[in-house]
Amino acid sequence: MREFSGRRTFSVYDRFDAVSRYPKHHTAHGNQTNKLSSVSSKIALNSTPSLEFIHSPSAADAQPIETARTAGVERHINLHRTAARLNGSGIMSERIRVERSGPIKTITLTRPEKRNAMDTAMLDALHAAFTEEPEPDDRLIVLRAEGSTYCAGVDLKERLAIGTTSNESPVERVFHAMEHHPLPIVTVVEGAAIAGGCELALHCEFIIASEDARFGMSLAQVGLAPTWFLAKKLMEVAGPVGTREILLLGDPLPARWMHERGLIARVAPKNDLEAEVAKIVGRLADNAPLSLRAMKAMIVRQLAFRDGVSHHDIDALVQTARKSNDSKEGMSARLEKRKPNFTGT
């Protein structure tokens, strides 16, 4: 988080000038968002290309501010950035921020003081954001997080307090909504993405991570086990060997390890992260929206063959672990920063 002109600001990716790049889209709904107040901000990044936050949403103030090199060819991107709150979304929450800039919708986790742990309020807000019907001109969603931790998973303190009330993991409805959302989702991961936070990232079409990012499923270290649905995502992206490494050991893995095995799309030094994000976001924003929707739906359907596999007996094992004394001990130990004493009960 950075402060500028007395307003709260955030790290953003390069958003494309709705006037020059999408004139029809700007006429259709850009005027609606641009008449909202923008956030005056400035970001100084010691990287090439350099980024400048243009404070005014007017076309006159929009200026070319990034030159991205791809395969030796300079691509000049005309940008201006508008941090206008999504109009008419009906999503009001202290846990997330939802914004729109032209064809790009941004969802930001805003609970950095709790390492963006997902409590009920955050899960409700995320579910609302990902089940909202996109506008016809929307191209993609970008998921971000404030602070030094991407997401520490489910809020363990809340979970201990309310206990296990369902056979379904509390995060599943959000991930189902992400998986079946018609638009591709790009997420930017800085810091740790642990347990539910790791799955949150993996349920996006593109993960772009900084070199210092770490991914882990520490469930075995706190006495829990993933549901069939959550394990299925790991099998899809990591295969059986990678899934064993991630689940059975439970240690956080560096972004480079994840990238080398094809689990995440891009990894970049911290100073180059936003330029890497801009390439992916720009390409998706330029592509045909109906094609993107058809392709995402097709990929999801072709990976759904595991859904038909009977797994009632596996579900019973998972629930035994979730409701065990070991799970209570493991979560308490993690909160108290001590080694758990597991008894197998």
N, C-alpha and C positions, 0 to 999 in steps of 0.2 A: 504494500500500500504506500502511496505517495500522497503528500498534501500539496495542493497548488491553488492559489486564489481562495483559500479558506474552504475549499470543497474536497470531499472525499473522492479519490480517483482510483484507478486500477490499471493494471497492465493489460493492454489490448493488442490484438493482432491487426494487421492492415486491413481496413475496411474500404471497399471500393466506392468511389464517387458515384452516388446514385444518379446524379444529373448527367454526367458525361458518359458513363458506362452503361447505365440502364435507364435511358430517358423515359421509356414507356412505363417502366416499373415505378420510376420516381413520380410520374404523373398519377399513376394509379393509387399508390399508397404512401409514396415518399412525402408528399405534402402533409399528410396526416401526422406523420411522426416528426417532421421537421418543424412544425409549428409548436412542438413541445420544447421546453427549455433544455438546452444542451449543457453538458458539464464542461467547464473550461479547465483544460488540463494540459500538461506538457510532460513529455517523457524524454529523458536524455539517455540514449543507449550508446555505449562506446563500441559500436560494431558497424560493419559495412554490409548492407546499406544502412544509412542513418534514418531514423524515424522522427517525425515531427507531428505533434498533435495539433491539428488545425481547429481553433476554437469555434469558428463560425460555421453554421450549416449552409450558408449561402453558396451558390455556384461561383460567385465572384471570388470568394476566398479560397476555393478549392485550388490546389496547386500540386504539381508533380513533386512528390517528396521521397520517392524511393526508386532506386534503380537496382533491379535484381538481375544477377548474372545466372543464366541457365545454359549449360553446354556452350559457354563462351559467347553467347548472344545476349546483349543487353536488352532487358525488357523494361521499358519505362512505364511505371504504373501511376496513374493519376489518382491521388487519394485525397479525401478529407474524412475526418472522423467525427461522428456525432454520437454522443452517449445519451440518446433519448430513450426514456423508459417506454417499454412496449405499451402501446395504446390499446385499451379495450381488452387486455388479456384477462383481467379479473384476478390475477395472481398477485397477492399481497403477502409478503413474508419477510421476516427478518433473517431468514436462513439462506435465501437465494436472491439474486438480482436478475431480472429478465429484461433484456434490451433488444432493440432492433436497429440495424443500420442497413438500409436498402434491402437486398435479398437475404441478408444474414441475420440470424437470431442468435444472441449470446445468452447463455445461462451461466451464472457465476455463483459458486458456493461462497457464502459470506459468514462463516463461523470460524475464523482463523484462531480465535482464542481457545477453541476446543479442538484444534487440529482438523476442523471441518468434519468432525464425527457426525454421522447421520442419526439424529434423533427423530422422533415421530413427526415433529413439525417440519423438519427438512425433507423427510421422505414424502410427506403429504404435498409439499410445495413442488418437489421434483416430479411427482406423479402428475400433478395438475399441469405442469409445464410441458411434459412429454406426451400427454394425452390431448392437449389442445390442438385443434385442427389447424394446420398451417395455411397461410395465405397462398393464393394461386401463384404469386410471384416469388415465394420463398424458395431458396436453393439449398440451404444447409443450416445446421445448428452447430455452434461452437460452445463447448463446455469447458469452463475454467474454474479456478479456485483461488481465493485470496490467501495470502500468508505463505509460510515456508513449507507447509504440508499440504499435499493435494487432497487427501482424504484418509483418515485413520480408520475408516470402516464404521460399523454400527456403534452408537453410543453405548458403551458397556455399562456405565453407571445407570443409565435409564433402563437398560435391559435387565440388570440385576434387580432393580427396584420393582419393575412390573412383572418379571418372570416370563416364562414361555407360555404364551396363550394360544398359539396356533402351530400346526404342523408345517406351515410355510414360513420360510425366512422372511423377516420384515422388509427386506430389500427387494424381494422377487417381483412385486408388482411394478416397481420402478423400472427394473431391468426388462421386464416383459414389454412395458410401454416404450422403452428405448429401442428394443429389438424390432418392434413392429411399427415404429414411427416411420412415416413414408419418406422422410428426408435423411440423407447421410448426416452422421454426427462426427465432428472432429473434436478431439479433446487435447488439451495442452497440459502436460504433467510436469510439475516441478516439485521436488521433494518426494516424500514417501506416499505411495498408494498401497495401503495395507488392507487385507481381508476384503470387506465390502468395497473399500476404495479401489482396490485392484480390479475387482469385478466391474465396478462402475466404469473404469477406463476401458476394460476389455469389451464392454458392450457398445463401444463406439466403433464406427467404421475405420477411423484413422486415429492412432495414438501418436502424438508428436511429443517427445520427452526431452528434457534437458539431461545432460550427461550425469548430473548429480541425482537424478530421480532413481527411486528404488521401488520395486514391486514385490509384494509378498502376500501369501495366504497363510497367516499364522494360526489357523484354526486348531491344528493339532497341538499347538503350544498352549492353548487355553481350554482344551477339553471339548471342542466343538467339531462338527463335521459339516461339509457343504451339502446342500440338498442336491437332488438329481439334476435339477435345472442349472444350478451354479457350476457343478462339476462338468456338465455338458459343454458349457462355454469354454472351459479350460481344455477339454479334449478337442474341441474344434480348432482352437488356435495353437495349442502346444503339443498335441498328440500324446500318446500314453507315456513316453519317456519324460517329456517336459512336465506333464501333469504330475507324475510321481515326484519329481524334483520339487515342484512348487508346493504340493499338498503334504506329502509325507514328511518332508524336512521342515517346511514352514518358515525357512529363513528368507529375509528380503534379498532380492536379486537385483543387481545393477541394471540400468537401462541398456548398457551395451550388450550384456548377456541376453536380454530379451530381444534386442534388435538383431543380433547375430543369428538367432534361431527363428526369426520371422514372426515373433509374437507382437511386435509393435512396428509401426510404419516408418518412423524417422526418429533419429536421436541426433542432437546437436549441442555444441557448447552453449552455455547460458547466453553469451552475448550474441549468438547467431540464431537463437531459438525463434524469435519473432519473424525473422526473414524466412525461415523454413516453414513456419506456419502460413505465412503470406503466400507461398508458392502453392500449397495444397488448397487453401481457401480460395485463392484466385482461380485456380483451375476448375474447381467445383462450381464456383459462381458463374463461370463462363459456359459451363456445359448445359445441355438441354434438360430442363427440369423433368419432363415426362420420362426421358430416358433414365435419369437418375432414380426416379421412383420405381420404375419397372425393374431395373437391375437390382436395387436393394431388396425388393420383395422376392425376386427370383433367388437370390443368394440365400436369404433366410429360409425360404421354402426348401431349397435343395439340402440344407443342413439340418432339416427337421426330422430326419429318419430315426434319430435316437429317441424321439418323443414316443414312438410306438412300442418301444421295448418295455416289457413288464418290469417294474422295479418296486413293487410293494414291500418285498422283503428287505430291500436296501433302505427304503424309507423308514422301516421299523428300526434298523440299526442306527440310522442318523438321528431319529427321535430319542433313542436310548441315550446316545451321547449328549444331545442337547439338554435332556432333562436330568442328567446325572449329577452326582455330587462333584465329580471331577470338573464339570463345566462351571459350577459355582465357584469352586476353588481356583480354577484357572483364570476366570475373569477377575476375581478378587485379587489374586496374586499380580495380575497385570496392572491393575489400578494402583496397587500398593508397591509396585516395582520390586517384587521379590520372586524367588523361584517357587513355582507351585509344587505342592505335595500331592501327587496323583495316587489314588488308591484302586482305580479300576471299578469304582462303584458309582 
